[in-house]
Amino acid sequence: MATETESTPKTLPIGPDENVQYPCKVQYCGECSMPFEYCEYYTNFAKCKEWLEKNLPDMFSEIYLKNESTSNQGEGDCDNEQTKKKTKRGGKALLKPKKKDVSEKLVKLARSNRGKKKYVTVVMGLSSFDIDLKDASKFFASRFACGSSVTGADEIVIQGDVKDDLWDVIPEKWGDIDEDFIEDLGDIKK
């Protein structure tokens, strides 16, 4: 049978630690506004390092140069910062979509069923003409008095069946898009 001293866990000391000077002074990064120890979790860690190196070089050498020398001694060259892949906070939403090489410039219009009698119009291919999709979405929303949003890398969804009106509106607003560059895909299912 175990004795009472073995079964009870050790308790932490009550009160302040004698080795620490209170109140603690914490310095914050001017780029991400977090303490320096947490800058590595910020999405733009490189900018935080540049800011720290420029504004507080003593703190930079204390934090990062010591860490790099100790990590390189223990693990070798396989864990360099360039070879490490870091995920950004927020997951894939922060990644910018890669531009596709579009050999042909074409705007595609389609109508999708959203219920029994309700439709949405899908516009694809405007980014191949270097048109800002967010601005185009706002233009369509104000022009047709309806909701409009950017849903994909190269896709705008307009609430309502306005596909026939878009044949006139798109060439009128953007002169470099002729009616020959607009294609009707008909009804599609989402």
C-alpha positions in Angstrom: 0.0 0.0 0.0 1.3 3.5 -0.9 2.0 6.0 1.8 0.3 9.4 1.9 3.4 11.3 0.8 3.7 9.3 -2.4 0.1 9.7 -3.4 -0.3 13.4 -2.9 1.1 15.5 -5.7 3.6 18.3 -5.0 2.0 21.7 -4.8 3.2 24.8 -6.4 4.5 27.6 -4.1 2.0 30.2 -3.2 2.9 33.8 -4.0 5.5 35.4 -6.3 8.7 33.6 -7.4 11.8 35.0 -5.6 13.9 34.8 -8.8 11.6 37.1 -10.8 11.4 40.9 -10.5 7.9 42.1 -10.5 6.1 43.8 -12.3 7.2 42.0 -15.5 7.9 44.3 -18.4 6.8 42.9 -21.7 7.9 44.5 -25.0 5.7 44.3 -28.0 6.4 44.1 -31.7 5.6 47.2 -33.8 4.5 45.1 -36.8 2.0 42.5 -35.3 1.5 44.1 -31.8 2.2 40.8 -30.0 5.1 40.0 -27.6 8.3 39.0 -29.5 8.0 35.4 -28.4 4.7 35.1 -30.4 5.8 36.8 -33.6 6.5 33.5 -35.2 2.8 32.7 -35.2 1.9 35.9 -37.1 1.2 35.5 -40.8 4.0 37.9 -41.8 6.8 36.7 -39.6 9.5 38.0 -42.0 8.2 41.6 -41.6 8.2 41.2 -37.8 11.9 40.1 -37.9 12.8 43.0 -40.2 11.0 45.4 -37.8 12.8 44.0 -34.8 16.2 44.0 -36.5 15.7 47.6 -37.6 14.3 49.1 -34.3 15.7 46.8 -31.6 18.9 45.1 -32.8 20.0 44.1 -29.3 16.7 42.3 -28.7 16.9 40.7 -32.2 20.3 39.3 -31.6 19.3 38.0 -28.2 16.2 36.2 -29.4 16.8 35.1 -33.0 20.6 34.7 -33.4 20.9 32.6 -30.2 17.9 30.4 -31.2 19.3 29.9 -34.7 22.7 28.9 -33.4 21.3 26.4 -30.9 18.9 24.9 -33.3 21.6 24.5 -36.0 24.0 22.7 -33.6 21.4 20.2 -32.5 19.7 19.3 -35.7 22.0 20.1 -38.6 21.1 21.8 -41.8 17.8 19.9 -42.4 15.7 22.4 -40.4 16.5 25.7 -42.0 13.9 28.4 -42.2 13.8 28.3 -46.0 13.0 24.6 -46.1 10.4 24.7 -43.3 6.8 25.0 -44.5 4.7 27.1 -42.2 1.0 27.2 -42.3 -0.6 30.5 -41.9 -3.2 31.2 -39.3 -6.6 30.9 -40.8 -5.8 28.0 -43.1 -6.3 28.2 -46.8 -8.4 31.3 -46.8 -5.4 33.6 -46.7 -3.8 32.0 -49.7 -4.2 34.0 -52.9 -5.5 32.0 -55.8 -2.9 31.3 -58.5 -3.4 32.9 -61.8 -4.1 30.4 -64.6 -2.5 30.8 -68.0 -5.5 31.6 -70.1 -4.7 31.2 -73.8 -8.2 32.4 -74.9 -9.9 35.4 -73.4 -13.6 34.5 -73.0 -16.4 35.6 -70.7 -18.8 32.8 -69.9 -22.4 33.5 -68.8 -24.6 30.8 -67.2 -27.9 30.6 -65.3 -28.2 28.3 -62.3 -31.4 27.2 -60.6 -31.6 28.3 -57.0 -35.0 26.9 -56.1 -38.2 26.3 -57.9 -38.6 29.6 -59.6 -35.4 31.5 -58.5 -32.2 31.7 -60.5 -28.7 33.1 -60.2 -26.5 34.3 -63.0 -22.9 33.1 -63.0 -20.2 35.2 -64.8 -16.9 33.5 -65.4 -13.7 34.7 -67.2 -13.7 38.5 -66.4 -10.3 38.2 -64.7 -8.7 37.1 -68.0 -9.4 40.7 -69.2 -7.6 42.1 -66.0 -10.9 43.3 -64.5 -11.1 43.5 -60.7 -13.8 41.0 -59.7 -14.7 42.9 -56.6 -15.4 46.1 -58.5 -17.3 44.2 -61.2 -19.4 42.6 -58.5 -20.3 45.9 -57.0 -21.1 47.3 -60.4 -23.5 44.4 -61.2 -25.2 44.8 -57.8 -25.8 48.5 -58.3 -26.8 48.1 -62.0 -29.3 45.3 -61.4 -30.4 46.3 -57.9 -29.6 42.8 -56.5 -27.0 40.9 -54.6 -23.8 40.0 -56.3 -20.7 38.3 -54.9 -17.3 36.9 -55.9 -17.5 33.2 -55.2 -14.4 31.7 -56.8 -11.0 32.6 -58.3 -12.8 33.8 -61.5 -16.5 33.6 -60.8 -19.2 36.2 -59.9 -22.7 35.1 -58.9 -25.5 37.6 -59.4 -28.9 37.0 -57.8 -31.6 36.9 -60.4 -31.8 36.0 -64.1 -29.9 38.9 -65.7 -28.0 36.9 -68.3 -29.8 38.5 -71.3 -29.0 42.0 -69.9 -25.3 41.2 -69.4 -24.9 40.8 -73.2 -25.3 44.6 -73.4 -23.9 45.7 -70.1 -20.5 44.0 -70.2 -19.4 45.5 -73.6 -20.8 48.9 -72.5 -18.9 49.0 -69.2 -15.6 47.4 -70.5 -14.8 48.4 -74.1 -12.2 45.7 -74.6 -14.7 42.9 -74.2 -16.7 42.6 -77.5 -19.8 40.5 -77.8 -17.7 38.0 -79.7 -15.8 37.3 -76.5 -19.0 36.4 -74.5 -20.2 32.8 -74.5 -23.6 31.6 -73.2 -23.4 28.3 -71.4 -27.1 28.0 -70.8 -28.5 26.5 -67.6 -26.0 24.8 -65.3 -26.4 22.9 -62.0 -24.3 24.0 -59.1 
